[in-house]
Amino acid sequence: MRICLKELRESLRNLNIQSKANLFSKENLIPLKDENDQLIRIIVTRIKNIK
């Protein structure tokens, strides 16, 4: 789970870099960032519940 969380956070950083570099339109990246954020929240909740 922790590896998954690490990968999701890295993906979010990459999406932010791509957004700031104007590699893709921000409208196209918003749904991806939202989905990524939701997945991070789910994984964090699962990690907290395991302990």
N, CA, C and O atoms as CSV, one atom per row, in Angstrom:
chain,resi,resn,atom,element,x,y,z
A,1,MET,N,N,0.828,-1.194,0.000
A,1,MET,CA,C,0.000,0.000,0.000
A,1,MET,C,C,0.873,1.259,0.000
A,1,MET,O,O,0.574,2.234,-0.690
A,2,ARG,N,N,1.951,1.223,0.781
A,2,ARG,CA,C,2.818,2.407,0.854
A,2,ARG,C,C,3.500,2.679,-0.489
A,2,ARG,O,O,3.692,3.832,-0.874
A,3,ILE,N,N,3.860,1.618,-1.188
A,3,ILE,CA,C,4.468,1.794,-2.509
A,3,ILE,C,C,3.455,2.398,-3.463
A,3,ILE,O,O,3.792,3.269,-4.264
A,4,CYS,N,N,2.231,1.944,-3.380
A,4,CYS,CA,C,1.158,2.488,-4.217
A,4,CYS,C,C,0.967,3.972,-3.930
A,4,CYS,O,O,0.819,4.772,-4.854
A,5,LEU,N,N,0.969,4.339,-2.659
A,5,LEU,CA,C,0.818,5.741,-2.271
A,5,LEU,C,C,1.974,6.579,-2.807
A,5,LEU,O,O,1.772,7.685,-3.306
A,6,LYS,N,N,3.160,6.054,-2.701
A,6,LYS,CA,C,4.345,6.755,-3.212
A,6,LYS,C,C,4.227,6.989,-4.718
A,6,LYS,O,O,4.531,8.079,-5.202
A,7,GLU,N,N,3.793,5.986,-5.448
A,7,GLU,CA,C,3.633,6.102,-6.899
A,7,GLU,C,C,2.541,7.106,-7.263
A,7,GLU,O,O,2.688,7.868,-8.219
A,8,LEU,N,N,1.450,7.108,-6.505
A,8,LEU,CA,C,0.376,8.067,-6.770
A,8,LEU,C,C,0.838,9.502,-6.537
A,8,LEU,O,O,0.499,10.405,-7.301
A,9,ARG,N,N,1.607,9.701,-5.486
A,9,ARG,CA,C,2.125,11.048,-5.211
A,9,ARG,C,C,3.109,11.480,-6.288
A,9,ARG,O,O,3.128,12.644,-6.689
A,10,GLU,N,N,3.918,10.549,-6.751
A,10,GLU,CA,C,4.845,10.861,-7.838
A,10,GLU,C,C,4.081,11.210,-9.114
A,10,GLU,O,O,4.462,12.129,-9.840
A,11,SER,N,N,3.023,10.487,-9.378
A,11,SER,CA,C,2.198,10.775,-10.557
A,11,SER,C,C,1.577,12.167,-10.465
A,11,SER,O,O,1.501,12.887,-11.460
A,12,LEU,N,N,1.135,12.539,-9.267
A,12,LEU,CA,C,0.563,13.867,-9.075
A,12,LEU,C,C,1.615,14.949,-9.325
A,12,LEU,O,O,1.325,15.967,-9.954
A,13,ARG,N,N,2.824,14.730,-8.836
A,13,ARG,CA,C,3.903,15.689,-9.099
A,13,ARG,C,C,4.161,15.818,-10.597
A,13,ARG,O,O,4.347,16.921,-11.110
A,14,ASN,N,N,4.171,14.688,-11.289
A,14,ASN,CA,C,4.391,14.718,-12.738
A,14,ASN,C,C,3.264,15.464,-13.458
A,14,ASN,O,O,3.524,16.217,-14.396
A,15,LEU,N,N,2.046,15.264,-13.036
A,15,LEU,CA,C,0.921,15.989,-13.632
A,15,LEU,C,C,1.060,17.492,-13.398
A,15,LEU,O,O,0.773,18.296,-14.286
A,16,ASN,N,N,1.501,17.864,-12.197
A,16,ASN,CA,C,1.703,19.282,-11.907
A,16,ASN,C,C,2.818,19.879,-12.753
A,16,ASN,O,O,2.703,21.010,-13.225
A,17,ILE,N,N,3.886,19.133,-12.946
A,17,ILE,CA,C,4.988,19.605,-13.799
A,17,ILE,C,C,4.506,19.788,-15.230
A,17,ILE,O,O,4.810,20.794,-15.870
A,18,GLN,N,N,3.762,18.825,-15.724
A,18,GLN,CA,C,3.249,18.920,-17.092
A,18,GLN,C,C,2.303,20.102,-17.240
A,18,GLN,O,O,2.287,20.770,-18.274
A,19,SER,N,N,1.525,20.353,-16.213
A,19,SER,CA,C,0.594,21.481,-16.243
A,19,SER,C,C,1.347,22.803,-16.281
A,19,SER,O,O,1.021,23.682,-17.079
A,20,LYS,N,N,2.350,22.947,-15.424
A,20,LYS,CA,C,3.121,24.193,-15.371
A,20,LYS,C,C,3.956,24.414,-16.618
A,20,LYS,O,O,4.229,25.554,-16.992
A,21,ALA,N,N,4.368,23.320,-17.267
A,21,ALA,CA,C,5.161,23.422,-18.493
A,21,ALA,C,C,4.276,23.596,-19.728
A,21,ALA,O,O,4.778,23.701,-20.846
A,22,ASN,N,N,2.969,23.626,-19.522
A,22,ASN,CA,C,2.008,23.771,-20.622
A,22,ASN,C,C,2.175,22.691,-21.691
A,22,ASN,O,O,2.027,22.955,-22.884
A,23,LEU,N,N,2.484,21.473,-21.248
A,23,LEU,CA,C,2.601,20.365,-22.190
A,23,LEU,C,C,1.227,19.878,-22.639
A,23,LEU,O,O,1.058,19.395,-23.759
A,24,PHE,N,N,0.262,20.014,-21.755
A,24,PHE,CA,C,-1.122,19.653,-22.052
A,24,PHE,C,C,-2.006,20.774,-21.560
A,24,PHE,O,O,-1.602,21.553,-20.696
A,25,SER,N,N,-3.197,20.863,-22.095
A,25,SER,CA,C,-4.107,21.898,-21.624
A,25,SER,C,C,-4.553,21.551,-20.203
A,25,SER,O,O,-4.723,20.382,-19.856
A,26,LYS,N,N,-4.734,22.573,-19.406
A,26,LYS,CA,C,-5.115,22.360,-18.010
A,26,LYS,C,C,-6.472,21.684,-17.908
A,26,LYS,O,O,-6.728,20.948,-16.956
A,27,GLU,N,N,-7.345,21.926,-18.884
A,27,GLU,CA,C,-8.665,21.294,-18.878
A,27,GLU,C,C,-8.549,19.781,-19.011
A,27,GLU,O,O,-9.352,19.040,-18.445
A,28,ASN,N,N,-7.549,19.326,-19.760
A,28,ASN,CA,C,-7.354,17.889,-19.924
A,28,ASN,C,C,-6.743,17.251,-18.680
A,28,ASN,O,O,-6.981,16.076,-18.402
A,29,LEU,N,N,-5.964,18.016,-17.940
A,29,LEU,CA,C,-5.281,17.465,-16.774
A,29,LEU,C,C,-6.129,17.502,-15.503
A,29,LEU,O,O,-5.880,16.734,-14.573
A,30,ILE,N,N,-7.110,18.371,-15.454
A,30,ILE,CA,C,-7.935,18.499,-14.243
A,30,ILE,C,C,-8.607,17.171,-13.862
A,30,ILE,O,O,-8.540,16.782,-12.695
A,31,PRO,N,N,-9.246,16.467,-14.793
A,31,PRO,CA,C,-9.861,15.180,-14.391
A,31,PRO,C,C,-8.827,14.161,-13.910
A,31,PRO,O,O,-9.104,13.378,-13.002
A,32,LEU,N,N,-7.641,14.169,-14.514
A,32,LEU,CA,C,-6.597,13.242,-14.087
A,32,LEU,C,C,-6.108,13.577,-12.683
A,32,LEU,O,O,-5.884,12.681,-11.869
A,33,LYS,N,N,-5.943,14.868,-12.400
A,33,LYS,CA,C,-5.517,15.283,-11.061
A,33,LYS,C,C,-6.579,14.935,-10.020
A,33,LYS,O,O,-6.254,14.494,-8.918
A,34,ASP,N,N,-7.833,15.134,-10.371
A,34,ASP,CA,C,-8.922,14.814,-9.445
A,34,ASP,C,C,-8.962,13.310,-9.143
A,34,ASP,O,O,-9.109,12.902,-7.991
A,35,GLU,N,N,-8.832,12.517,-10.169
A,35,GLU,CA,C,-8.842,11.067,-9.996
A,35,GLU,C,C,-7.655,10.625,-9.144
A,35,GLU,O,O,-7.795,9.786,-8.254
A,36,ASN,N,N,-6.501,11.191,-9.424
A,36,ASN,CA,C,-5.299,10.877,-8.664
A,36,ASN,C,C,-5.481,11.257,-7.197
A,36,ASN,O,O,-5.113,10.494,-6.304
A,37,ASP,N,N,-6.042,12.424,-6.954
A,37,ASP,CA,C,-6.279,12.884,-5.587
A,37,ASP,C,C,-7.233,11.937,-4.847
A,37,ASP,O,O,-7.016,11.626,-3.676
A,38,GLN,N,N,-8.258,11.495,-5.513
A,38,GLN,CA,C,-9.214,10.566,-4.900
A,38,GLN,C,C,-8.541,9.240,-4.554
A,38,GLN,O,O,-8.792,8.663,-3.496
A,39,LEU,N,N,-7.693,8.767,-5.448
A,39,LEU,CA,C,-6.985,7.512,-5.186
A,39,LEU,C,C,-6.022,7.656,-4.008
A,39,LEU,O,O,-5.897,6.743,-3.191
A,40,ILE,N,N,-5.343,8.800,-3.920
A,40,ILE,CA,C,-4.457,9.048,-2.787
A,40,ILE,C,C,-5.256,9.009,-1.490
A,40,ILE,O,O,-4.831,8.398,-0.510
A,41,ARG,N,N,-6.406,9.659,-1.488
A,41,ARG,CA,C,-7.239,9.685,-0.279
A,41,ARG,C,C,-7.698,8.275,0.114
A,41,ARG,O,O,-7.724,7.932,1.296
A,42,ILE,N,N,-8.053,7.479,-0.868
A,42,ILE,CA,C,-8.492,6.104,-0.602
A,42,ILE,C,C,-7.354,5.289,0.003
A,42,ILE,O,O,-7.549,4.592,0.998
A,43,ILE,N,N,-6.179,5.374,-0.590
A,43,ILE,CA,C,-5.042,4.595,-0.107
A,43,ILE,C,C,-4.624,5.045,1.288
A,43,ILE,O,O,-4.307,4.211,2.136
A,44,VAL,N,N,-4.619,6.358,1.537
A,44,VAL,CA,C,-4.266,6.852,2.869
A,44,VAL,C,C,-5.258,6.320,3.908
A,44,VAL,O,O,-4.863,5.902,4.996
A,45,THR,N,N,-6.529,6.339,3.569
A,45,THR,CA,C,-7.548,5.828,4.478
A,45,THR,C,C,-7.336,4.340,4.744
A,45,THR,O,O,-7.454,3.886,5.882
A,46,ARG,N,N,-7.028,3.591,3.707
A,46,ARG,CA,C,-6.791,2.147,3.877
A,46,ARG,C,C,-5.577,1.894,4.759
A,46,ARG,O,O,-5.607,1.008,5.613
A,47,ILE,N,N,-4.507,2.664,4.561
A,47,ILE,CA,C,-3.308,2.505,5.383
A,47,ILE,C,C,-3.619,2.805,6.845
A,47,ILE,O,O,-3.167,2.085,7.735
A,48,LYS,N,N,-4.388,3.861,7.098
A,48,LYS,CA,C,-4.755,4.224,8.476
A,48,LYS,C,C,-5.609,3.139,9.121
A,48,LYS,O,O,-5.465,2.866,10.312
A,49,ASN,N,N,-6.482,2.529,8.357
A,49,ASN,CA,C,-7.377,1.494,8.898
A,49,ASN,C,C,-6.660,0.181,9.169
A,49,ASN,O,O,-7.107,-0.611,9.998
A,50,ILE,N,N,-5.567,-0.051,8.486
A,50,ILE,CA,C,-4.803,-1.291,8.687
A,50,ILE,C,C,-4.097,-1.274,10.033
A,50,ILE,O,O,-3.979,-2.304,10.697
A,51,LYS,N,N,-3.630,-0.099,10.429
A,51,LYS,CA,C,-2.861,0.013,11.690
A,51,LYS,C,C,-3.731,-0.080,12.895
A,51,LYS,O,O,-3.238,-0.004,14.021
